[in-house]
Amino acid sequence: MKGLRKHRRLFLVGSVGYSLVEIGWRRRTHWTMAAAGGLCFSLLYSLCGKMAGRSRWEKSVAGSTMITGVEFLAGCLMNRRLGWGV
């Protein structure tokens, strides 16, 4: 239960943080991008724990690959499949 609570908090921080960055940069965002930001932040936390002992370079490559994958899948689902134009 403690781990689930931590991941919920991480999701919330990532969701709000990503939304604020996107609003600051693009002047707009979409709720699905907040969800993607929260998911990425939570997954990064898990990934960092699993990669303890690895170099910063390896962690960076793994994290950026994971974030790119989440963004790509979200874009394919929202834009191509559902036609939302996010």
PyMOL commands that set and color helices and strands:
alter all, ss='L'
color gray80, all
select helices_A, chain A and resi 2-26+31-50+56-81
alter helices_A, ss='H'
color red, helices_A
deselect
rebuild
show_as cartoon
